[in-house]
Amino acid sequence: FPVTIGRADGFPYELVLREPWVSHQGVQLSRKGWLLRLMNSEGLAGWGEIAPFPEAVISEAAAMGYGLESALFDLVAKQADLPLSDWLLGRETTRVLAVNGVAGSLMSGSLADQLARIRHQVVDGFSIIKLKVGVAPVDQELARLAEVVESLPFGVRLRLDANRAWSQAEAERFLHEYRDWE
């Protein structure tokens, strides 16, 4: 996949989030990062993003590497006149599967607010909803989660993301109590 980079640009950005992003590391009100553009001599551009959350496990150097790799792959796919997904898969993609709608922190707002965020994701076609957990004591999160699970639309499943917020004992306790709710 020969490619000659004629120009590389970086564009810093900061996006204010519609709702605060709550994790065990604190509250994020915005998302900061860089968009990386690589251009070839014909004027085609490949784009990548460098925007790890502060709680990310990867280093900034690794994030920069991923952003550069994404921009390079995007440019190569454009040179082949293919969508990036088709180029990566080596075949034409035939459908889009909507999974992993994001509804924020389990503890953000009232129960009614949380259920409204989930319903919004379902209306948008998502069948799996990601919720951040690990921002409040396990007892409080289990109680809220029980209420959410009881009110979930039929066929909707949850993906819970604690991002290493719990000790092993807390995680085992949470899993022990949660496993019987299916």
C-alpha positions in Angstrom: 0.0 0.0 0.0 2.3 2.7 -1.1 1.5 6.1 0.1 3.4 9.4 0.0 2.5 11.9 2.7 2.6 15.4 1.3 1.3 17.2 4.4 0.4 16.5 8.0 -1.7 18.8 10.2 -3.0 18.6 13.7 -6.1 20.4 14.9 -6.7 20.7 18.6 -10.3 20.7 19.8 -12.4 20.8 23.0 -16.0 19.7 22.9 -18.3 20.6 25.7 -20.3 17.5 26.6 -24.1 17.7 26.6 -24.0 16.0 30.0 -21.1 15.6 32.4 -19.2 12.3 32.0 -18.9 10.8 35.5 -16.4 8.1 36.3 -14.4 7.1 39.4 -11.7 9.6 38.3 -14.2 12.5 38.6 -16.4 14.6 36.4 -15.5 15.5 32.8 -17.3 18.5 31.4 -15.5 18.4 28.0 -13.6 16.2 25.7 -10.2 17.4 24.5 -8.1 16.0 21.7 -6.5 16.4 18.4 -7.7 15.6 14.9 -4.8 14.5 12.7 -5.0 15.0 8.9 -2.5 13.3 6.5 -2.7 14.4 2.9 -1.1 12.8 -0.1 0.1 14.6 -3.2 -3.3 14.2 -5.0 -5.1 16.0 -2.2 -6.7 13.0 -0.5 -6.9 13.3 3.2 -6.9 10.6 5.9 -8.1 11.4 9.4 -7.3 10.1 12.8 -8.1 11.2 16.4 -5.9 11.5 19.4 -8.2 11.9 22.5 -7.6 9.5 25.4 -9.7 10.2 28.5 -7.6 11.0 31.5 -8.5 7.7 33.0 -7.4 5.7 29.9 -5.0 2.8 30.5 -2.9 3.7 27.4 -0.1 6.2 27.4 -0.2 9.5 25.4 2.5 8.0 23.1 0.3 5.0 22.3 -2.7 7.2 21.8 -0.7 9.3 19.3 0.4 6.1 17.6 -3.3 4.9 17.2 -4.3 8.3 15.9 -1.5 8.3 13.3 -2.3 4.7 12.3 -6.0 5.6 11.9 -5.2 8.5 9.7 -2.8 6.4 7.6 -5.3 3.6 7.2 -8.0 6.1 6.3 -5.8 7.6 3.6 -4.8 4.3 2.1 -8.5 3.3 2.0 -9.4 6.5 0.2 -6.6 5.9 -2.3 -8.2 2.5 -3.0 -11.6 4.4 -3.3 -13.1 2.3 -0.5 -14.7 3.1 2.8 -12.3 2.4 5.6 -14.5 -0.4 7.0 -14.5 -2.2 3.6 -10.7 -1.7 3.3 -10.1 -3.1 6.8 -12.4 -6.1 6.3 -11.1 -6.8 2.8 -14.7 -7.0 1.6 -17.8 -4.8 1.2 -19.8 -4.3 4.4 -23.5 -5.0 4.0 -25.1 -3.6 7.1 -24.6 -1.5 10.2 -25.3 -3.0 13.6 -26.2 -0.5 16.2 -24.8 -1.7 19.6 -23.4 0.0 22.6 -25.5 3.1 22.9 -24.0 5.2 25.6 -26.4 6.4 28.4 -23.7 8.0 30.7 -23.3 7.2 34.4 -25.8 5.0 36.1 -26.0 7.5 38.9 -26.4 10.7 36.7 -29.7 12.4 37.4 -32.9 10.8 38.5 -34.1 7.4 37.6 -36.6 9.0 35.2 -33.6 10.9 33.5 -31.7 7.7 33.2 -34.6 5.8 31.7 -35.2 8.6 29.2 -31.5 8.4 28.1 -31.9 4.7 27.6 -35.2 5.1 25.7 -33.5 7.7 23.4 -30.7 5.2 22.6 -33.3 2.5 21.9 -35.2 4.8 19.5 -31.9 5.4 17.8 -31.6 1.7 17.1 -29.3 0.5 19.9 -30.0 -2.8 21.6 -27.1 -2.8 24.0 -26.7 0.2 26.3 -23.4 1.1 28.0 -23.7 2.6 31.5 -20.8 3.8 33.7 -20.7 2.3 37.1 -18.2 2.6 39.9 -19.0 6.2 40.7 -21.0 5.6 43.9 -21.0 3.1 46.7 -21.8 -0.4 45.4 -25.0 -0.6 47.5 -26.4 2.6 45.9 -25.5 1.4 42.4 -27.0 -2.0 42.9 -30.3 -0.4 44.1 -30.4 2.0 41.1 -29.5 -0.8 38.7 -32.3 -3.0 40.0 -34.7 -0.1 39.2 -33.2 0.4 35.7 -33.3 -3.4 34.9 -37.0 -3.6 36.0 -37.9 -0.8 33.6 -35.8 -1.8 30.6 -37.6 -2.2 27.3 -37.9 -5.8 26.0 -34.8 -7.0 24.4 -32.5 -4.3 25.6 -29.3 -5.4 27.4 -26.8 -3.5 29.5 -23.1 -3.3 29.3 -21.6 -2.0 32.5 -18.3 -0.2 32.6 -16.6 0.2 36.0 -13.2 1.2 34.5 -11.2 -0.4 37.4 -13.2 1.7 40.0 -13.8 -1.2 42.3 -11.6 -3.4 44.4 -11.8 -7.1 43.6 -14.1 -7.6 46.6 -16.5 -4.9 45.5 -16.5 -6.3 41.9 -17.2 -9.8 43.2 -20.0 -8.6 45.4 -21.5 -6.6 42.5 -21.4 -9.6 40.2 -22.7 -11.9 42.8 -25.8 -9.8 43.3 -26.3 -8.8 39.7 -26.0 -12.2 38.1 -29.5 -13.3 39.3 -31.3 -10.4 37.6 -31.3 -11.8 34.1 
